[in-house]
Amino acid sequence: MIRVVCALAISLSWQAAVRAQSTPSNPAAQNSSARSASSEFEPLLQWKAAILAGHETALAALYTIAPPARAQTPQGTAQDPREEPRYWSALAAQGIVRFNPKVLEIQRPQPGAVALVLRIEMTLRTSSGERPFVVSASQLWVEQGGEWRIFATQRGNVVPNPPRRMPEPAKPNPNLYPAPENARPEIAAALRRAAEDHKRVLLVFGGNWCYDCHVLDAAFHTQEIAPLLRANYHVVHVNIGEEYDKNLDLAAKYHVPLKKGVPALAVIDADGKIVYSQQAGEFENSVRIAPADVAAFLKKWAPARPS
């Protein structure tokens, strides 16, 4: 699973460049900064358009030259601003029918820097017809002279995209999981509400980088499942961090084995007693489970109602 580029460990090499060039000095640059703060990161749309057009020169203009853009690929690391434009242009030449980069997570580690975690879904022409594929990626954008450019990327292999039985989000919520430190107070608040309205608390361990977590959340909002969830549970999303290193004490407290994968669920009563905790990664793979499985789970562990 590719998350934030090199866990932002390379930040020291570009901070000076950002400080020197990212401070907007004109209204146009200020507007660029304001737009980048929204969930729709406009420079990514320019990147997508350049790929669909197969325009390598336009694509290359979106990568930093000084310092030179870095690309981490399955073959290794290249400090070459031409690597990514060449790769995507070559892929476009093979025949991209559909290209949809979904933003799973957005981080803004400092002014003039935006890190994106992406799930890039595409349909490619092959010798056997049009086929769906997917690639996991992340990008680190920096603002230079009022323009946004890609400084560093990570990219996985292009692999077949299997059909899912669960509904997929057209536009994932990059803020689905709040900061890890919010988990404890949110659980406490949910327990107080559960005591008042006689519901249970559903803990969903995961992270914004986890696509299966977004798929499960999409199922939670379907017409079939949303009323069932709303009537019986208060949901708390527990962020486990980019490296599975946050809120481990909470996972242990509620007997959730994160090593089995996420999303990982636990159901607790208003008094904090564990009603259920998954042990075998039951919800970890949204290719395998269906909305009926989610509905059955919620019905099974819903609180008993007076007859």
CORKA-V160868 format. One record per residue. N is the residue number from 1. PSI is psi in radians with two decimals (none if undefined). Layout:
N	PSI
N	PSI
This chain:
1	2.08
2	2.30
3	-2.29
4	2.47
5	2.01
6	0.51
7	0.51
8	0.34
9	-0.34
10	0.16
11	-0.59
12	-0.49
13	-0.29
14	-0.10
15	-0.69
16	-0.72
17	-0.71
18	-0.81
19	-0.63
20	-0.49
21	-0.11
22	-0.28
23	1.98
24	2.35
25	0.10
26	2.83
27	-0.66
28	-0.73
29	-0.67
30	-0.68
31	-0.64
32	-0.73
33	-0.71
34	-0.73
35	-0.64
36	-0.32
37	-0.22
38	2.92
39	-0.37
40	1.70
41	1.80
42	-0.67
43	-0.51
44	-0.60
45	-0.64
46	-0.71
47	-0.80
48	-0.78
49	-0.69
50	-0.64
51	-0.80
52	-0.55
53	-0.21
54	0.53
55	1.63
56	-0.64
57	-0.79
58	-0.62
59	-0.75
60	-0.52
61	-0.23
62	0.09
63	2.56
64	2.51
65	-0.71
66	1.85
67	2.72
68	2.40
69	2.54
70	2.52
71	2.17
72	2.03
73	3.01
74	-0.35
75	-0.16
76	-2.91
77	2.32
78	2.21
79	1.26
80	1.95
81	-0.18
82	-0.21
83	-0.93
84	-0.83
85	-0.70
86	-0.77
87	-0.91
88	-0.59
89	-0.68
90	-0.67
91	-0.71
92	-0.63
93	-0.47
94	-0.38
95	1.53
96	2.03
97	-0.67
98	2.43
99	1.98
100	1.64
101	1.98
102	2.26
103	2.01
104	-0.60
105	2.49
106	2.25
107	2.50
108	1.45
109	-0.42
110	2.85
111	2.37
112	0.27
113	2.32
114	2.20
115	2.30
116	2.41
117	2.20
118	2.59
119	1.94
120	1.91
121	2.39
122	2.71
123	2.18
124	2.58
125	2.23
126	3.06
127	-0.35
128	0.29
129	-3.00
130	2.28
131	2.52
132	2.38
133	2.93
134	2.62
135	2.40
136	2.43
137	2.85
138	2.67
139	2.51
140	1.94
141	2.47
142	2.63
143	2.15
144	1.99
145	0.59
146	0.01
147	2.47
148	2.28
149	2.70
150	2.15
151	-0.60
152	2.54
153	2.71
154	2.51
155	2.30
156	-3.01
157	2.61
158	2.12
159	2.76
160	2.49
161	1.76
162	2.63
163	2.55
164	2.60
165	-0.31
166	2.64
167	2.45
168	2.51
169	2.26
170	-0.61
171	1.69
172	2.64
173	1.87
174	-0.12
175	0.37
176	-0.78
177	2.05
178	3.09
179	2.53
180	-0.62
181	-0.20
182	-0.21
183	-0.87
184	-0.91
185	-0.55
186	-0.65
187	-0.75
188	-0.76
189	-0.71
190	-0.68
191	-0.67
192	-0.76
193	-0.66
194	-0.62
195	-0.55
196	-0.70
197	0.18
198	0.74
199	-3.11
200	2.91
201	2.26
202	2.00
203	2.24
204	1.78
205	2.38
206	-2.61
207	2.83
208	-0.45
209	-0.22
210	1.92
211	-0.66
212	-0.52
213	-0.70
214	-0.64
215	-0.75
216	-0.71
217	-0.64
218	-0.68
219	-0.65
220	-0.44
221	0.12
222	2.82
223	-0.53
224	-0.67
225	-0.59
226	-0.82
227	-0.65
228	-0.74
229	-0.80
230	-0.61
231	-0.34
232	-0.25
233	2.68
234	2.18
235	2.33
236	2.15
237	2.10
238	1.99
239	2.14
240	0.10
241	2.90
242	-0.49
243	0.45
244	0.69
245	0.20
246	2.56
247	0.54
248	-0.53
249	-0.62
250	-0.69
251	-0.73
252	-0.71
253	-0.68
254	0.28
255	0.77
256	1.96
257	1.69
258	-0.42
259	-0.27
260	-0.09
261	2.93
262	2.71
263	2.54
264	2.33
265	2.62
266	2.53
267	2.26
268	2.61
269	2.98
270	-0.41
271	0.09
272	-0.03
273	2.40
274	2.15
275	-0.70
276	2.52
277	2.28
278	2.53
279	-0.22
280	0.44
281	0.68
282	-0.55
283	0.14
284	-0.45
285	1.86
286	-0.05
287	-0.57
288	-0.66
289	2.85
290	2.85
291	-0.60
292	-0.57
293	-0.71
294	-0.79
295	-0.74
296	-0.69
297	-0.82
298	-0.64
299	-0.72
300	-0.68
301	0.21
302	2.65
303	2.57
304	2.40
305	2.50
306	2.42
307	none
